Amino acid sequence: MRTITGSGALAFGALRAGVQFVTGYPGSPSTDTLEELLRLAPPDVLVEWAINEKSAFDAAFGASLAGVRSLLCLKSVGLNVALDSLMVSNLAGGTGGFVILTGDDPGGWGSQNEEDSRLLAVAAEVPLLEPTSAREATPAMHQAFELSERFQVPVVVRITRALAADSTAEPPPIDSAPPLPAAFPRFPDRYNVLPIHVVDLHRRLQSTLEQVRTEFERSGLNGQEGQGSQGVLAAGHAFHKLTHVLAHSGGPPLRILRLGTLFPLPERQIVDFLRQVDRILVIEEQAPYVEYQIQAIAQRAGLGLSICGRSNGDLPGSGELLAPHIIRALAHLLPAWPWVPLKQADRVMPSRQPLCDDCPYRPTFDALLAVMERHGGREAFIVTGETGCMVRGQLPPWEILDVKYAMGSSIGLGAGLARAGLPQRVVALSGDSALLHSGLGELIDAVQAGVRLLVVVLANETTALSGCQPHPATDRDARGRTRRPVDLDALIRAAGADAVQTVDPEDTPATEAALEDGLAIEGVAVVITRRACPRWQCPTT
C-alpha cells in the first residue's frame, strides 16, 4: 500500500473538491501542500506562489468571487499579513468555495512565535476545521470547500507541523478540474462591502454560523469512543497524538471525544459527552481555546464537572504538545493506571543548522564583518535582520544580528534605530524574497525620512530555507517555466535610494568596496549581493 504525508492528503482533498486556483506564500508547514499540488494537479489547475500573503489572499478570494474554487496556503504569521482582507471577506463571500489552509508551528520550530491561528479564525467569525489525523485530512479539505461554497463564506483549515508530517494511505487518482466559469456573476449589493451594508452583512454572517453549527453537529470529523467516567476531549491533530500514547498503555477506561470542527463548536454533541463523565481533560494545540469554550458550554448546561488542560497546568501552557506531556496529564486523570513512559525524539531547529559550505551568505557576512572592523569594530554597529537563511548568521563564527523580528521588518527596524540618535551606524540585512514581500515599503519610508542607513540585500534568487520556492525576482515560476524576473536594482532605484550597487559576494574586494561606499553615504545606500543559492535550484519543465 502506498502512503502519502498529511500535506499530500490535504492536496488530494483539494483536488477531489474541484479546486481550480491555488496560491500562497512559503512558510512551514503549509508549504508542502502547495508543493504537492504542483506535483499532483493537472495542467488546467492554476498553482502559483505570490509576492506575499495578502496578495495571495486577494487573488484567491477574487477568483472565488468569479465562481472558482480557490485555495490559499500560508502559515500562522502569514495569516496576520492577510488579516485585513479576511476581516471583510467574511461578510460577503463568493460563489466559488474559498478555503484558507493555515499552518501553525507549536514550539516555534521554524517560526518567530508559536501563534495559534484558531483565535484569528474565531475573531473573523469564519468556520474552522482541524483534521484529527492525516487520514482525516482529505475529507476535511473536501468538507471545507463544500461548506464555503454552500454558505458563501471563507473556511479555515488549520494544521500543525505534526499533521503535515503524518502519513496515511494514498487515495485513488484525481479527475480533471471542472471548467472555469463562462461569465462573472454580478452581485453589486453584495460584493461592494460598504459601511451602509456592514451591520446587515454581519447579522447574516452570524446566522450563517448557526447553520454551519448544525452541519458540524453531524460531521464525520467528530466522534466518540471508549467508556468510563473519566473523559478526554482531543481537538484536531492532538487526537492522533493521544491515540499514539494510548496504543502503548493498553486500554485505559476513558471516554474520548475527538473534534475536527472547532468553530462553531458542535455544542449539543459536546454537552451529550459531558453528561457522561465526571471529569474531562482537554488536549489541544496551542492555546486553551477549546478548553475555555468547554468550560462555558458546561456552565450553560448547568454541569459542574471538573475541566482541566492547559489553563490549570495539567498540560504545559507553551511549546508543542508532546507524548510525555500527555502521559503526565492522563496520569492525573487515572493515577492508578500503569502508564507506559514514552520519550520524544530529539530534533534540531532549522535556525540552529549552520549555513551550507557554499552558501553565498557566508562571503557576504565575512565581507561585512571585515568592513565593520575597519570602522570601529562590531560594537560600532547595529545590525538588523529577518526571517530566512539569514538567521543562521546568528550562529558562530558570525553572530552578526543584533535585532531580528518579523518577515520584511529589518529595514523599518533599522530606520527606527537610525532615528534614535544612537552613536552606532545601522546596517539592515534583507533577503530578496523578504524585500519584495513587505520590505520595499519600509525602504521607501526610510528614503523619505532621510535616515542614514546601509541596506544589504542578500539576493540568492529563491526562498531557500522553505525549499526553493520562486519569488518575483526568480527567473522561473513554480512549475519551472521561464519568465522575466523583477529587476531589483531598478526597483530599489525607483524607491529613491541614494546609492545602489550590485556585486557578486564571491568577489570579496568588490563586495567590501561596495560596503565601504555605502557607509560613506549620508542617506540610504543599498548593496545587493547577488548569487543564486547553489543547493536549491527550481525545477525546469
Backbone hydrogen bonds, N-H to C=O, Kabsch-Sander energy under -0.5 kcal/mol:
donor,donor_aa,acceptor,acceptor_aa,energy
4,I,168,T,-3.0
6,G,164,A,-0.5
6,G,166,D,-1.8
7,S,164,A,-1.6
9,A,5,T,-2.2
10,L,6,G,-2.1
11,A,7,S,-1.9
12,F,8,G,-2.6
13,G,9,A,-2.1
14,A,10,L,-2.1
15,L,11,A,-2.3
16,R,12,F,-2.9
17,A,13,G,-1.6
18,G,15,L,-1.5
19,V,14,A,-2.1
20,Q,69,R,-2.9
21,F,69,R,-1.6
22,V,46,L,-2.9
23,T,71,L,-2.2
25,Y,73,C,-1.5
30,S,27,G,-1.4
31,T,27,G,-0.9
33,T,30,S,-0.9
34,L,30,S,-1.2
35,E,31,T,-2.3
36,E,32,D,-2.4
37,L,33,T,-2.0
38,L,34,L,-2.0
39,R,35,E,-1.3
40,L,36,E,-2.7
41,A,37,L,-2.7
45,V,42,P,-2.1
46,L,20,Q,-2.3
46,L,44,D,-0.6
47,V,45,V,-0.5
48,E,22,V,-2.1
50,A,24,G,-2.9
56,A,52,N,-2.1
57,F,53,E,-2.8
58,D,54,K,-2.8
59,A,55,S,-2.2
60,A,56,A,-2.6
61,F,57,F,-3.0
62,G,58,D,-2.5
63,A,59,A,-2.1
64,S,60,A,-1.8
65,L,61,F,-1.8
66,A,62,G,-0.9
66,A,63,A,-0.6
67,G,64,S,-1.5
68,V,63,A,-2.2
70,S,97,G,-2.9
71,L,21,F,-2.6
72,L,99,V,-2.5
73,C,23,T,-2.3
74,L,72,L,-0.5
74,L,101,L,-2.4
76,S,103,G,-2.3
79,L,75,K,-1.7
79,L,76,S,-0.6
80,N,76,S,-0.9
81,V,77,V,-1.0
82,A,78,G,-1.4
83,L,80,N,-1.1
85,S,82,A,-0.6
86,L,82,A,-2.0
87,M,83,L,-2.4
88,V,85,S,-1.3
89,S,85,S,-2.4
90,N,86,L,-1.5
91,L,88,V,-1.3
92,A,88,V,-0.6
92,A,89,S,-0.6
93,G,152,Q,-1.2
96,G,64,S,-2.3
99,V,70,S,-2.3
100,I,155,V,-2.8
101,L,72,L,-3.3
101,L,99,V,-0.6
102,T,100,I,-0.8
102,T,157,V,-2.1
103,G,74,L,-1.8
104,D,102,T,-0.5
104,D,159,I,-3.1
108,G,105,D,-2.8
117,S,115,E,-0.8
119,L,116,D,-1.4
121,A,117,S,-1.8
122,V,118,R,-2.2
123,A,119,L,-2.2
124,A,120,L,-2.2
125,E,121,A,-0.5
125,E,122,V,-0.9
126,V,121,A,-2.0
128,L,263,F,-3.0
129,L,156,V,-2.6
130,E,260,G,-3.0
136,E,133,S,-0.6
137,A,133,S,-0.5
137,A,134,A,-1.0
138,T,134,A,-0.6
140,A,136,E,-2.2
141,M,137,A,-2.3
142,H,138,T,-2.2
143,Q,139,P,-2.7
144,A,140,A,-2.2
145,F,141,M,-1.9
146,E,142,H,-2.0
147,L,143,Q,-2.8
148,S,144,A,-2.5
149,E,145,F,-2.4
150,R,146,E,-2.4
151,F,147,L,-2.7
152,Q,148,S,-1.2
153,V,148,S,-1.2
155,V,98,F,-1.9
156,V,127,P,-2.7
157,V,100,I,-2.8
158,R,129,L,-2.9
158,R,156,V,-0.6
159,I,102,T,-2.4
161,R,104,D,-0.9
164,A,160,T,-2.1
165,A,161,R,-1.6
166,D,162,A,-0.8
166,D,163,L,-0.8
168,T,4,I,-2.5
170,E,2,R,-2.5
186,R,184,F,-0.8
187,F,185,P,-0.5
190,R,187,F,-1.0
191,Y,187,F,-3.4
192,N,188,P,-1.2
193,V,191,Y,-0.9
194,L,192,N,-1.4
197,H,194,L,-2.0
198,V,194,L,-0.9
198,V,195,P,-0.6
201,L,197,H,-2.6
202,H,198,V,-2.5
203,R,199,V,-2.4
204,R,200,D,-2.1
205,L,201,L,-2.2
206,Q,202,H,-2.4
207,S,203,R,-2.1
208,T,204,R,-2.4
209,L,205,L,-2.3
210,E,206,Q,-1.2
211,Q,207,S,-1.4
212,V,208,T,-2.4
213,R,209,L,-2.4
214,T,210,E,-1.6
215,E,211,Q,-1.6
216,F,212,V,-2.5
217,E,213,R,-1.6
218,R,214,T,-0.6
218,R,215,E,-1.1
219,S,216,F,-1.2
222,N,219,S,-1.4
223,G,258,R,-1.8
225,E,256,I,-2.2
227,Q,254,L,-0.9
230,Q,253,P,-0.5
231,G,279,R,-3.1
232,V,255,R,-2.4
233,L,281,L,-2.8
234,A,232,V,-0.6
234,A,257,L,-2.4
235,A,233,L,-0.5
235,A,283,I,-2.7
236,G,259,L,-3.1
238,A,235,A,-1.4
239,F,236,G,-2.1
240,H,132,T,-0.8
241,K,237,H,-1.6
242,L,238,A,-2.2
243,T,239,F,-2.6
244,H,240,H,-1.8
245,V,241,K,-1.7
246,L,242,L,-2.7
247,A,243,T,-2.0
248,H,244,H,-0.6
248,H,245,V,-1.2
249,S,246,L,-1.2
254,L,252,P,-2.1
255,R,230,Q,-2.5
256,I,225,E,-3.2
256,I,254,L,-0.6
257,L,232,V,-2.5
258,R,223,G,-2.9
259,L,234,A,-2.4
262,L,128,L,-2.0
262,L,260,G,-0.6
263,F,128,L,-1.5
267,E,265,L,-1.8
270,I,266,P,-2.0
271,V,267,E,-2.8
272,D,268,R,-2.2
273,F,269,Q,-1.7
274,L,270,I,-2.8
275,R,271,V,-2.1
276,Q,273,F,-1.5
277,V,274,L,-1.3
278,D,229,S,-3.7
279,R,229,S,-1.1
280,I,306,S,-2.4
281,L,231,G,-2.2
282,V,308,C,-2.7
283,I,233,L,-2.9
283,I,281,L,-0.6
284,E,282,V,-0.5
289,Y,287,A,-1.5
292,Y,288,P,-2.2
293,Q,289,Y,-1.9
294,I,290,V,-2.7
295,Q,291,E,-2.0
296,A,292,Y,-1.9
297,I,293,Q,-2.5
298,A,294,I,-2.8
299,Q,295,Q,-1.9
300,R,296,A,-2.4
301,A,297,I,-1.8
302,G,299,Q,-1.4
303,L,298,A,-2.9
306,S,278,D,-1.3
308,C,280,I,-2.7
313,G,310,R,-0.8
314,D,309,G,-0.9
315,L,309,G,-2.0
322,L,320,E,-0.6
325,H,322,L,-0.6
326,I,322,L,-1.8
327,I,323,A,-2.5
328,R,324,P,-2.1
329,A,325,H,-2.0
330,L,326,I,-2.6
331,A,327,I,-2.2
332,H,328,R,-1.2
333,L,329,A,-1.2
334,L,330,L,-3.0
337,W,334,L,-1.4
339,W,337,W,-1.9
349,M,347,R,-0.5
351,S,109,W,-0.5
352,R,349,M,-1.9
353,Q,350,P,-1.5
359,C,356,C,-1.9
362,R,359,C,-1.3
364,T,360,P,-1.1
365,F,361,Y,-2.7
366,D,362,R,-2.4
367,A,363,P,-2.5
368,L,364,T,-2.4
369,L,365,F,-2.6
370,A,366,D,-2.1
371,V,367,A,-2.3
372,M,368,L,-2.6
373,E,369,L,-2.1
374,R,370,A,-1.1
375,H,371,V,-0.5
375,H,372,M,-1.3
376,G,373,E,-0.8
377,G,372,M,-2.3
380,A,377,G,-2.0
381,F,378,R,-1.6
382,I,425,R,-2.6
384,T,382,I,-0.5
384,T,427,V,-2.6
385,G,403,V,-2.5
391,V,388,G,-1.9
392,R,389,C,-1.9
393,G,390,M,-2.4
394,Q,391,V,-1.7
395,L,392,R,-1.4
398,W,395,L,-1.2
399,E,393,G,-0.5
399,E,395,L,-1.9
400,I,393,G,-2.1
402,D,383,V,-3.0
403,V,383,V,-1.7
405,Y,385,G,-0.7
409,S,406,A,-1.7
413,L,409,S,-2.8
414,G,410,S,-2.4
415,A,411,I,-2.7
416,G,412,G,-2.2
417,L,413,L,-2.4
418,A,414,G,-2.4
419,R,415,A,-1.5
420,A,416,G,-0.7
420,A,417,L,-0.8
421,G,418,A,-0.8
422,L,417,L,-0.7
425,R,380,A,-2.2
427,V,382,I,-2.9
428,A,454,L,-2.8
429,L,384,T,-2.8
429,L,427,V,-0.5
430,S,456,V,-2.7
432,D,458,L,-1.3
435,L,431,G,-2.5
436,L,432,D,-1.9
437,H,433,S,-2.1
438,S,434,A,-2.3
439,G,434,A,-1.8
440,L,435,L,-2.1
442,E,438,S,-0.6
443,L,439,G,-2.0
444,I,440,L,-2.4
445,D,441,G,-2.2
446,A,442,E,-2.2
447,V,443,L,-2.3
448,Q,444,I,-2.7
449,A,445,D,-2.1
450,G,446,A,-0.7
450,G,447,V,-0.9
451,V,446,A,-1.5
453,L,451,V,-0.7
453,L,523,G,-1.7
454,L,426,V,-1.8
455,V,453,L,-0.6
455,V,525,A,-3.2
456,V,428,A,-2.9
457,V,455,V,-0.6
457,V,527,V,-2.4
458,L,430,S,-2.6
458,L,456,V,-0.7
459,A,457,V,-1.2
459,A,529,T,-1.8
460,N,458,L,-1.0
463,T,469,Q,-1.6
464,A,462,T,-0.8
466,S,463,T,-0.5
467,G,464,A,-1.7
468,C,463,T,-1.3
469,Q,463,T,-1.0
474,T,471,H,-2.7
477,D,481,R,-2.3
480,G,477,D,-2.0
483,R,475,D,-2.3
486,V,472,P,-2.6
488,L,486,V,-1.1
491,L,487,D,-2.6
492,I,488,L,-2.8
493,R,489,D,-2.2
494,A,490,A,-2.4
495,A,491,L,-1.3
496,G,493,R,-1.5
497,A,492,I,-1.5
498,D,524,V,-1.9
499,A,524,V,-1.1
501,Q,526,V,-2.0
503,V,528,I,-3.0
507,D,504,D,-2.3
508,T,506,E,-1.3
511,T,507,D,-2.4
512,E,508,T,-2.8
513,A,509,P,-2.3
514,A,510,A,-2.3
515,L,511,T,-2.2
516,E,512,E,-2.4
517,D,513,A,-2.4
518,G,514,A,-2.3
519,L,515,L,-2.1
520,A,516,E,-1.1
521,I,517,D,-0.6
521,I,518,G,-1.1
525,A,453,L,-2.4
525,A,523,G,-0.7
526,V,499,A,-3.0
527,V,455,V,-2.8
528,I,501,Q,-3.4
528,I,526,V,-0.5
529,T,457,V,-2.5
529,T,527,V,-0.7
530,R,503,V,-2.7
530,R,528,I,-0.8
531,R,459,A,-2.1
531,R,529,T,-0.6
533,C,460,N,-2.2
537,Q,535,R,-0.6
541,T,480,G,-1.0
